[in-house]
Amino acid sequence: MRLFFIKPKQQPPEPGIIVLDKALERVRTQAQVRVRELLCSDCLDQRCLTGSVCKAFLTCVDSIAWEMTAEKAELN
């Protein structure tokens, strides 16, 4: 007897999310470096050492990326 699992179709990402990702794409790597300096040095979770990413890291990367984008916009 064979069991087959039907996978649900993946929904394409919303257009708003695509635009936000493109806007932060350039500064995200710089933000990750800054977050590792700030957050991961004092973190008690230590998931970063094993290669997995915690939710706090992802949240901080997005917020710092927005700050960096705003700084660049102010300089223009």
PyMOL commands that set and color helices and strands:
alter all, ss='L'
color gray80, all
select helices_A, chain A and resi 15-24+28-40+47-49+55-75
alter helices_A, ss='H'
color red, helices_A
deselect
rebuild
show_as cartoon
